[in-house]
Amino acid sequence: MDKATKTATIAKFARKDGDTGSPEVQIALLSGRINELTTHLKSNPKDNSTRHGLLAMVALRKRLLAYLERENHAKYIEITDALNIRRTK
């Protein structure tokens, strides 16, 4: 993910200026990295260290989504729709 894409993603999902730690921003950034690594693994299927990192990112995103669903269900619906992420349940 290049700097311009990352900055645009942060600006789109931030709650206020300078916000990089909210769950919405973290989920959006992880989703971008997950998409990039998924395309990388399609062309490099034996890259197991990248696969391990990808699974860790997916697990972290899953925990953040569960937290967001508990705390602010409307935001959870909004971010899963915006990022095209399947919802649990």
Wavefront OBJ file of the C-alpha trace (Angstrom):
o trace
v 0.000 0.000 0.000
v 1.594 3.253 -1.070
v 1.509 6.415 1.025
v -1.164 8.183 -1.046
v -3.563 5.233 -0.815
v -2.952 4.896 2.899
v -3.535 8.622 3.492
v -6.753 8.534 1.455
v -8.004 5.510 3.386
v -7.241 7.170 6.721
v -9.002 10.366 5.628
v -12.067 8.434 4.468
v -12.589 6.391 7.649
v -11.171 8.693 10.362
v -13.483 10.018 13.049
v -11.588 13.325 13.217
v -8.360 14.856 11.898
v -5.269 12.911 12.872
v -7.222 9.780 13.796
v -5.279 6.635 12.945
v -6.151 4.412 15.881
v -9.913 4.056 15.696
v -11.183 0.580 14.828
v -12.677 1.855 11.575
v -9.313 3.101 10.308
v -7.481 -0.011 11.484
v -10.011 -2.283 9.755
v -9.789 -0.291 6.512
v -5.980 -0.355 6.483
v -5.881 -4.065 7.282
v -8.371 -4.747 4.503
v -6.132 -2.980 2.005
v -3.082 -4.965 3.096
v -5.078 -8.222 3.096
v -6.200 -7.587 -0.493
v -2.617 -6.899 -1.595
v -1.248 -10.009 0.096
v -4.029 -12.136 -1.353
v -3.066 -11.122 -4.888
v 0.600 -11.737 -4.041
v -0.163 -15.238 -2.790
v -2.100 -16.091 -5.932
v 1.090 -15.663 -7.951
v 3.421 -17.011 -5.213
v 1.614 -19.973 -3.658
v 4.671 -21.315 -1.802
v 5.352 -18.104 0.129
v 4.439 -19.515 3.529
v 5.833 -16.652 5.615
v 3.528 -14.224 3.816
v 0.631 -16.645 4.277
v 1.347 -16.724 8.019
v 1.312 -12.915 8.184
v -1.879 -12.783 6.128
v -3.658 -15.142 8.511
v -2.552 -13.026 11.463
v -3.952 -9.887 9.781
v -7.248 -11.613 9.010
v -7.539 -12.713 12.649
v -6.799 -9.184 13.894
v -9.371 -7.699 11.522
v -11.905 -10.251 12.720
v -11.324 -9.243 16.356
v -11.616 -5.548 15.494
v -14.853 -6.181 13.594
v -16.281 -8.111 16.549
v -15.388 -5.214 18.855
v -16.942 -2.675 16.500
v -20.100 -4.769 16.198
v -20.474 -4.835 19.988
v -19.753 -1.147 20.515
v -21.325 0.538 17.477
v -23.453 -1.752 15.325
v -24.397 0.990 12.843
v -20.704 1.733 12.138
v -20.086 -1.996 11.774
v -22.780 -2.254 9.089
v -21.430 0.861 7.360
v -17.796 -0.292 7.252
v -18.584 -3.845 6.132
v -20.653 -2.435 3.282
v -17.975 0.102 2.310
v -15.149 -2.457 2.321
v -17.191 -5.336 0.921
v -16.517 -7.587 3.927
v -18.854 -10.472 4.702
v -20.604 -10.119 8.040
v -20.731 -12.806 10.666
v -24.163 -14.112 11.626
l 1 2 3 4 5 6 7 8 9 10 11 12 13 14 15 16 17 18 19 20 21 22 23 24 25 26 27 28 29 30 31 32 33 34 35 36 37 38 39 40 41 42 43 44 45 46 47 48 49 50 51 52 53 54 55 56 57 58 59 60 61 62 63 64 65 66 67 68 69 70 71 72 73 74 75 76 77 78 79 80 81 82 83 84 85 86 87 88 89
